[in-house]
Every structure is written in C-alpha cells, then in structure tokens.
Amino acid sequence: MLCVSPKLFSSRLIGLALLFGTLIILALAPVTLRAQRQKASLDPDADNRPAFSEFKGVTIGMSTDAARKKLGNPRDKSAEQDFYMFGDNQAVQVSYDNAGAVNAISIDFMSGANAIPSCKDVLGAEAEKKPDGSVYKLIRYPKVGYWVSYSRTAGDAATVTITMQKIQQ
C-alpha cells in the first residue's frame, strides 16, 4: 500500500502544486463552457422560436381574416386555402384548418425573384447541397408547434420553397 505523508513535502511545494492545479482548471473551464454553449445553439429547440417564423406578418395559428388583412386580396380564395402572387416570381399558399386558423404557409421564390433568403436565414443553419445542386432541410420546433423546411431545386433556374406547417397532434 502506498502512503503519502504531507510531512515529506515542503509547504512551498504543496502550494505550487495547488496553484498549478488551479491554473489548469481555470484554463480549461472557458473551453468547456464555450463548447457547451455552441452545442446548445445548434439545437433547434434551444430557442423557443425558429429563425423564420412569419411571412409578411402572417404566422401559424393566426385567423383567416387576420392573414387576409396582412396579405391582401388572394388570387384564389377558399375556406381551406388562399393563393397569392407577388410579382411574377413569388407565389404564396396559405392553408387553414377547420377552425379558420393558419396551419401552413408555403412560399415559392421562382427564378429571377428578389431577396431570396438563404437556408441559414430560414433555418439558422446551412444544409448540405446534393451533387445536382439541390438542397432540402426540415427542422421541427415542437415547443412552438410547427416545422420549417427549406428546399431548392437543381439547376440555374432553381425554385426555392420555404414551408412552415403546424405539427399534427
């Protein structure tokens, strides 16, 4: 059995060992804390709200009348869904549930559209491009009750589709 007696070491040596140990712990603590913060920020549920949570003021759960006030007169209108065109390059579909509340919003940015948001703008993270150049990523946000997806078709005349939809219980 190994027995170490403090009498064998000088108080100066013990003090230096404690100081050295404390310095190592202090040096490693910020690295550990920073790594934990970065991991939490990559978790989509870390924030209560996704990066993309509304379109022109229309949100999931908003009433049909309130959504129509925000977006104006739809090109096609029904109790279940409205279809809007903004210019020649942006189409929007707003779907309603049986209670008359918005349960899905889908925005299509066609070739030539202005201010097309990136995947990082929409989801807070980049998505891996496939070999043909297309992109697709979906993140669920159970705390707010809906999911958000970003999709880009392949080719030079790509269409970007951003969809928010209520999670069905």
C-alpha positions in Angstrom: 0.0 0.0 0.0 1.2 3.5 -0.9 1.1 6.1 1.8 2.0 9.7 1.2 2.6 11.9 4.2 2.4 15.7 3.9 5.5 15.9 6.2 7.6 14.6 3.3 6.8 17.6 1.1 7.6 21.2 1.9 4.7 23.7 2.2 6.2 25.6 -0.7 6.0 22.5 -3.0 2.4 21.8 -1.9 1.4 25.4 -2.6 3.0 25.3 -6.1 1.1 22.1 -6.8 -2.2 23.6 -5.7 -1.5 26.7 -7.7 -0.6 24.7 -10.8 -3.8 22.6 -10.5 -5.9 25.7 -10.1 -4.4 27.3 -13.2 -5.1 24.2 -15.3 -8.7 24.1 -14.1 -9.1 27.8 -14.9 -7.5 27.4 -18.3 -9.8 24.6 -19.3 -13.1 26.0 -17.9 -13.7 28.6 -20.6 -13.1 26.0 -23.4 -15.6 23.6 -21.8 -18.2 26.3 -21.3 -17.8 27.6 -24.8 -18.2 24.1 -26.3 -21.4 23.6 -24.3 -22.8 27.0 -25.5 -22.1 26.2 -29.1 -23.7 22.8 -28.8 -26.8 24.4 -27.3 -27.0 27.0 -30.1 -27.0 24.2 -32.7 -30.0 22.6 -31.1 -33.1 23.9 -32.9 -35.1 23.6 -29.7 -32.6 25.8 -27.8 -34.6 28.9 -28.9 -38.3 28.9 -28.5 -38.7 30.4 -32.0 -37.2 29.3 -35.3 -35.2 31.9 -37.3 -38.1 32.1 -39.8 -41.4 32.4 -38.0 -43.6 34.6 -40.2 -44.2 35.8 -43.7 -45.3 39.4 -44.1 -46.7 39.3 -40.6 -48.7 36.1 -41.1 -47.9 33.4 -38.5 -49.1 29.8 -37.9 -52.3 29.9 -35.7 -53.4 33.4 -37.0 -57.0 33.7 -38.0 -58.1 33.6 -41.7 -59.3 37.2 -41.5 -56.1 38.5 -39.9 -54.0 36.7 -42.5 -56.0 38.1 -45.4 -55.7 41.6 -43.9 -51.9 41.2 -43.8 -51.5 39.7 -47.3 -54.3 41.5 -49.2 -56.7 40.0 -51.7 -55.7 36.5 -52.8 -55.7 35.4 -56.5 -57.6 32.3 -55.5 -59.6 32.1 -52.3 -61.4 29.3 -50.4 -62.2 28.3 -46.8 -59.2 25.8 -46.9 -56.6 27.7 -48.8 -55.6 31.1 -50.3 -53.2 31.6 -53.2 -51.2 34.8 -53.7 -48.8 36.1 -56.4 -46.4 38.8 -55.5 -44.9 40.0 -58.8 -44.1 37.3 -61.4 -41.6 35.4 -59.2 -43.1 34.8 -55.8 -46.1 32.6 -55.1 -47.6 32.0 -51.6 -50.1 29.5 -50.4 -51.8 29.9 -47.0 -53.7 26.9 -45.7 -56.4 27.0 -43.0 -57.6 24.4 -40.6 -61.3 23.7 -39.8 -61.3 26.3 -37.1 -60.2 29.0 -39.5 -56.6 29.4 -38.4 -53.5 29.3 -40.5 -51.9 25.9 -40.3 -49.4 26.1 -43.2 -47.6 28.8 -45.2 -45.6 27.9 -48.3 -43.6 30.5 -50.2 -42.1 29.8 -53.7 -39.3 32.0 -55.0 -39.0 31.3 -58.7 -36.0 32.2 -60.9 -35.5 35.9 -61.0 -37.1 36.7 -57.6 -35.5 39.3 -55.5 -34.3 38.8 -51.9 -34.4 35.1 -51.8 -33.5 34.0 -48.2 -30.7 31.5 -47.8 -31.1 28.3 -45.9 -29.1 29.8 -43.0 -31.5 32.8 -42.9 -34.5 30.5 -42.7 -33.3 27.6 -40.5 -30.3 29.2 -38.7 -28.1 26.5 -40.3 -26.8 25.6 -43.7 -28.0 22.4 -45.4 -25.7 20.1 -47.4 -26.0 20.6 -51.2 -26.6 17.4 -53.2 -24.4 16.7 -56.2 -27.0 18.2 -58.6 -27.1 21.5 -56.5 -30.5 20.9 -54.9 -30.9 21.4 -51.2 -33.5 20.2 -48.6 -33.7 20.5 -44.9 -36.5 20.4 -42.4 -36.4 21.3 -38.7 -39.2 20.6 -36.2 -39.9 23.0 -33.4 -42.2 21.1 -31.0 -42.2 23.9 -28.5 -43.8 26.3 -30.9 -45.9 23.5 -32.6 -44.7 23.7 -36.2 -41.9 22.7 -38.5 -40.0 24.8 -41.1 -38.4 23.5 -44.3 -36.1 24.9 -46.9 -36.0 23.4 -50.4 -34.0 24.5 -53.5 -34.4 22.7 -56.8 -31.4 21.8 -59.0 -30.3 23.9 -62.0 -29.7 27.5 -62.9 -33.4 28.4 -62.9 -33.9 27.0 -59.4 -37.0 27.4 -57.3 -36.7 28.0 -53.5 -39.6 26.8 -51.4 -39.9 27.7 -47.7 -42.7 26.0 -45.8 -44.0 26.4 -42.3 -46.6 23.9 -41.1 -48.3 23.1 -37.9 -47.3 19.8 -36.3 -50.3 17.5 -36.4 -51.1 16.0 -33.0 
